Amino acid sequence: MATRPRIKDVAEYAGVSPKTVSNVINNFEHVSEHTRAAVREAIEALGYRVNLAGRQLRQGRTGMITLAVPELDVAYFSELAKHVMAAADRRGRTVLLHQTGAVRERELSALHGFDAQFTDGIILSPLSLTPRDLATRDARLPLVLLGERQAPGAVDHVGIDNVAAAREATEHLLARGRRTIAVIGGALRGRQGTDRLRTRGYQSALRAAHVPFRQDLIVPVEHYHWQDGARAAAALLARQPRPDALLCLNDHLALGALRALHEAGLSAPDDLDVVGFDDIEAARFSVPSLTTIAPDKEAIADVAVSLLLDRIDNPGTKEPSDHIVDHRLAVRESTGGGV
């Protein structure tokens, strides 16, 4: 049986020291590109594989991180989870997946390390936590938040600019001549969550276009599921006059709204426009295909995993930071675009 190659073998092949090989494996900055390329060539040629279990055992770590999200049957979170697992796998880590149901007690449990004996850190997408909750967490457990900034500057955070994204979607509808734009899932009061920020972006676009804001066009929903979108859209379509556009604050709501249009004998974009948020895979295959705000989910996952592993490897060395990831408006058939 062939002997498994060791760091010493890689060092001899590349003509460098074992310490240099270790620096390349751990992606330390102070290695020249020439040396880094030589070490990687040696690793590939010899078939060397990092002994992650041994390394993690020596460092007192598990090699696992936790991703806690509200609902896996909401496609945005399942698609995001796929990207987080891929980003972690590229770095030799395993992801423990936890569904909180957006229940505060479960989010608190995740926040305080409900499985700390199994995980080195947590990526958490909270919907019910407060800034006070975050202030009382155990700072020894590395944490990265996704979604909204519940406590700016208190912890690493990754998300999109929801105000700008909703403003861009509303500007698109205004440019198409729509003036009575209803917001399904919108909110004017309550905790500063995604719904309020996106509603604020909508209001900003109306002001800039000198279109009067109407509070009766803001339609809150209990949940962000298909049936909630269908129910809210059906009620709006029964109004006289009905809205000429629906800005739905996630794609599940928007796809439910498209079903309500069909059942009412209407269609998008002939009778009114429909825009969603999140660019889930179903948005590209609905009839009509759905115009939606597309966050860069792969980038969100990659940045979040990188931030968390940096916190795990270098605890207490940096101030918490906010990272705003790109988004784009994907214009499709529901507002007159192509597939």
ABEGO torsion letter per residue (X at the ends): XBBBBBAAAAAAAAGBBAAAAAAAAAGBABBBAAAAAAAAAAAAAAGBBBBAAAAAAAAGBAGBBBBBBABAABAAAAAAAAAAAAAAAAAGBBBBBBBAGGBAAAAAAAAAGAAAAABABBBBBBAABBAAAAAABBAABBBBBBEBBABBGABBBBBBBAAAAAAAAAAAAAAAGBABBBBBGBBABEBBBAAAAAAAAAAAAAAAAGBBBBAAABBBBABBBAAAAAAAAAAAAABOBBBABBBBABAAAAAAAAAAAAAAGBBOAAABBBBBBGGBAAAAABOBBBBBBBBBAAAAAAAAAAAAAAAAABBGABBBBBBBBBBBBBBBAAAGBBX
